Amino acid sequence: MGEFIKVAIKDDIKPGTGKKVDLNGTPLALFNVDGTFYAIDNTCLHRKGPLGDGEVEKNIVTCPWHGWKYDILTGNCQTNPGLKVKSFKVKVEGEDILVGEEQNG
């Protein structure tokens, strides 16, 4: 099992929003979907826009630069099926949000 690292606290990310965080030098986008937290690569595959700054609707984030859409739960691109950004394991301990290794698949 990989190590989990604290990247934020629960109050940092209100439900239905995201935030850019850093995991040992890797920029991630951390989201709160109805009280459950998810982490994906922060970089859009289209033109490298910041997904953590995107608008969130249910479990879909829209890149603020050119509108590409990604499923926050899986990293799957909705705009260009077959593409996906990395997704990462997330757990909550008390008020701390911790991110670990990349999810499989």
C-alpha positions in Angstrom: 0.0 0.0 0.0 1.2 3.5 -0.8 1.6 6.4 1.5 -1.2 9.0 1.9 -0.2 12.7 2.2 -2.3 15.5 3.6 -3.2 18.0 0.9 -6.1 20.0 2.4 -8.7 20.1 5.2 -12.4 19.4 4.7 -13.4 23.0 5.2 -11.2 24.1 2.3 -13.5 22.6 -0.3 -17.2 23.1 -0.1 -19.6 20.6 -1.7 -19.8 21.1 -5.5 -16.4 22.8 -5.7 -12.8 22.0 -6.5 -9.4 23.2 -5.6 -5.9 22.9 -6.9 -3.6 21.1 -4.5 0.0 19.8 -4.7 1.0 16.1 -4.1 4.8 16.0 -3.8 5.2 18.4 -6.8 2.3 16.9 -8.8 -0.6 19.4 -9.4 -3.9 17.7 -8.6 -7.5 18.9 -8.7 -9.4 17.9 -5.5 -13.2 17.9 -5.5 -16.0 17.6 -3.0 -19.0 15.8 -4.5 -21.8 15.6 -1.9 -19.3 15.3 0.9 -17.1 12.7 -0.8 -13.7 13.8 -2.0 -12.0 12.9 -5.3 -8.6 13.7 -6.8 -7.6 13.8 -10.5 -4.7 15.2 -12.4 -5.2 19.0 -12.5 -4.1 19.3 -16.2 -6.7 19.2 -19.0 -5.6 17.0 -21.9 -6.7 19.6 -24.5 -4.6 22.7 -23.8 -3.3 22.0 -20.2 -6.0 24.1 -18.5 -6.4 23.9 -14.7 -9.2 21.5 -13.9 -9.2 22.5 -10.2 -10.5 25.9 -11.3 -13.3 24.4 -13.4 -17.1 24.6 -12.8 -18.5 21.5 -11.1 -21.9 20.0 -11.8 -22.7 16.8 -10.0 -19.6 14.6 -10.8 -18.5 16.5 -13.9 -15.9 19.2 -14.0 -15.6 21.6 -17.0 -12.2 22.9 -17.9 -12.3 26.7 -17.6 -10.2 27.3 -20.7 -12.0 25.5 -23.5 -14.9 23.5 -21.9 -13.6 19.9 -22.0 -15.5 17.8 -19.5 -14.2 15.1 -17.1 -15.8 12.7 -14.7 -14.4 13.6 -11.3 -14.9 10.0 -10.0 -12.9 8.3 -12.8 -10.9 10.9 -14.7 -12.7 9.8 -17.9 -13.0 12.6 -20.5 -16.6 13.2 -21.5 -15.6 15.5 -24.4 -13.2 13.0 -26.1 -14.1 9.5 -25.0 -11.2 7.2 -24.7 -9.0 9.8 -23.1 -8.7 10.2 -19.3 -6.7 12.0 -16.7 -5.2 10.1 -13.8 -7.3 9.7 -10.7 -6.0 9.2 -7.2 -7.1 7.4 -4.0 -8.4 9.8 -1.4 -9.3 9.3 2.3 -10.4 11.5 5.1 -9.0 11.3 8.6 -10.8 13.7 11.0 -10.7 17.0 9.2 -7.7 16.1 7.0 -8.0 15.1 3.4 -5.2 12.7 2.3 -4.3 11.6 -1.2 -2.4 8.5 -2.1 -1.4 6.5 -5.1 -3.0 6.6 -8.5 -6.2 4.5 -8.9 -6.0 1.4 -11.1 -7.7 1.4 -14.4 
